[in-house]
Amino acid sequence: MRVMELLGAVDRDTVQRGRRFLRDLRLVAVALISSVLLQTLIYWSVIYRAGRDDWDNLLVVVLVLAFVPILAVSLMVSMRRQDFPISTACVVTAVLFNFAVAVLSALRIPISYTGLLFAAPVPLIFVSYGSVLLHRAQSERVAILAFPKAGWVQDQIGSGALILQNPKDNVVDVDRILFDGSTHHTATWSSFLTRAYMLGLEVTPWIRYLETRLGKVDIESFDLAHITYTLGQIYYLRLKRLLDVLGVVVAAPLAMPLCLLIAIYIRIVGGAPVLFRQQRRGYGGSEFTMLKFRTMVRDANSDSAQTNDERIIPGCRFLRRLRLDELPQLINILRGEMSWIGPRPVAVPIAESLEKAVPQYVRRHLVLPGLTGWAQVSHGYASTHLEEIEKLSFDLYYVKRISFDLDLLIIFQTIRIIILRIGSK
C-alpha cells in the first residue's frame, strides 16, 4: 500500500510539473517568438546584403539558430528558482549559441560570421527578459499555511491566494505552499510539507516569496541575520568598486563637455554658485558632501521639489527630467563616496530622524549609496517621512539581494524612467 501511494504521488508530481512547465512556457511565448523572428531577420538581412543566393543553407542555419532560444527558454523554465536570472540566462544562451555554431561548422554549412555576430545579442536579450518574467511570475496558484500574519500575506499577494487551516486540506490545485518557520516547525505541519513537496509543489517561506514577488522586504520582520551573502555576491561586491571607476572613465569623454555647457548656462541664467552641495549620509553612517548642479534659484528653501515648481531656474526643468543635474556626482563616485547603483543618499537631518524612528534604517548604510537605486526605480522620489520608510523596504531588499543581475535590472529601469520622464519634478 505504501508503494502504491508513492507511485501515485510520483504520477501526480509528473502531471503537476508538466502543467506548470506549459503554463510558464506560455508566459514567455512572446519573448521566445520575438527572439526567433528577429534573429532570423537579422541573419537574412546580412546574407541578402552580401548578395548570396544559397537559400537552402540559409534555411538550415536559421532552423539551427531557432533552437537556441527555444532550448534556452526551456532550461530557464526548469531553473526558475535560481536567484540570478539574467546571468544564468546569458551563460546558458551563450553556451547553446556557440554549440549551434559548432554544429553548423561540423556539418560544413556555409555560414556568415558577420550575420552570427549581429544575431547573437538577440537571444541573449530576449531569453534574459523571459528569465526575469519567470523569476517574478505571478501566474502560479499559491496557498498559505495558517499563521497570525496569513491574512496580511494574502492581501499582499492578492485575492487568488488561499489560506490552508488544516494539514488535511486538499492541495491538488495549488502550485506553491507558503509557510512560516516559527509557526509550522511542528511534526504535523512538517509531515504535510513533506507530502506537498512529494506532490511537486514549491515549498517556500512566506518572507522570501513576498520579497521576490514585491521586490521589497517586510521591515518589521527584517533582521541583520537575514543578510547572508553567497560567494558570488561577495565577489561582486569586491568587483563593484572597479566597475564604478571604469564607468566614470568611460562616461567622462561625454560627461565633461556636457557638464561644462550646463555650468556655463546655469552661471549665466541663475548666477553663482553653479553647484549645489549638501551633507548626505553615506556608507557605514558616515557623512559626505554630495554634489549636484544647482537647478533652483538662490536662497530657495530646502523643501522637496513639487510638480511645476516655480523655484526651478528657467531651462533647468529639462536637466532635471533627464537627471543631468546629477552628473557632478561622478566626482563622488570617483572619490569612493558613492556608487553608480545603491540606496540614494539622504540628507543628514532626515537620516537622523529616520534612524531614531525606524531602527532598521541604519541597515541601508551597509552598502555605498548610489546615483540610482532599486528604491528609486521601484518607488520614486520621497517627499515625506512615510514615503522614506516605504522606500526603506526596497533599499533593504537591495542590500540583501545585491547582485550583478539586480544592478543590470536597475540600469534598464533607470533608462526607461528617464526616457518616459517618470517621477521628474
C-alpha positions, 0 to 999 in steps of 0.5 A: 500500500505504501508503494502504491501511494508513492507511485501515485504521488510520483504520477501526480508530481509528473502531471503537476510539473508538466502543467506548470512547465506549459503554463510558464512556457506560455508566459514567455511565448512572446519573448521566445517568438520575438527572439526567433523572428528577429534573429532570423531577420537579422541573419537574412538581412546580412546574407541578402546584403552580401548578395548570396543566393544559397537559400537552402543553407540559409534555411538550415542555419536559421532552423539551427539558430531557432533552437537556441532560444527555444532550448534556452527558454526551456532550461530557464523554465526548469531553473526558475528558482535560481536567484540570478536570472539574467546571468544564468540566462546569458551563460546558458544562451551563450553556451547553446549559441556557440554549440549551434555554431559548432554544429553548423561548422561540423556539418560544413554549412556555409555560414556568415560570421558577420550575420552570427555576430549581429544575431547573437545579442538577440537571444541573449536579450530576449531569453534574459527578459523571459528569465526575469518574467519567470523569476517574478511570475505571478501566474502560479496558484499559491496557498498559505499555511495558517499563521497570525500574519496569513491574512496580511500575506494574502492581501499582499499577494492578492485575492487568488491566494488561499489560506490552508487551516488544516494539514488535511486540506486538499492541495491538488490545485495549488502550485506553491505552499507558503509557510512560516518557520516559527509557526509550522516547525511542528511534526504535523505541519512538517509531515504535510510539507513533506507530502506537498513537496512529494506532490511537486509543489514549491515549498517556500517561506512566506518572507522570501516569496513576498520579497521576490514577488514585491521586490521589497522586504517586510521591515518589521520582520527584517533582521541583520541575520537575514543578510547572508551573502553567497560567494558570488555576491561577495565577489561582486561586491569586491568587483563593484568598486572597479566597475564604478571607476571604469564607468566614470572613465568611460562616461567622462569623454561625454560627461565633461563637455556636457557638464561644462555647457550646463555650468556655463548656462546655469552661471549665466541664467541663475548666477553663482554658485553653479553647484549645489552641495549638501551633507548626505549620509553615506556608507557605514553612517558616515557623512559626505558632501554630495554634489549636484548642479544647482537647478533652483534659484538662490536662497530657495528653501530646502523643501522637496521639489513639487510638480511645476515648481516655480523655484526651478531656474528657467531651462533647468526643468529639462536637466532635471527630467533627464537627471543631468543635474546629477552628473557632478556626482561622478566626482563622488563616485570617483572619490569612493563616496558613492556608487553608480547603483545603491540606496540614494543618499539622504540628507543628514537631518532626515537620516537622523530622524529616520534612524531614531524612528525606524531602527532598521534604517541604519541597515541601508548604510551597509552598502555605498549609496548610489546615483540610482537605486532599486528604491528609486526605480521601484518607488520614486522620489520621497517627499515625506517621512512615510514615503522614506520608510516605504522606500526603506523596504526596497533599499533593504531588499537591495542590500540583501539581494545585491547582485550583478543581475539586480544592478543590470535590472536597475540600469534598464529601469533607470533608462526607461524612467528617464526616457518616459520622464517618470517621477521628474519634478 
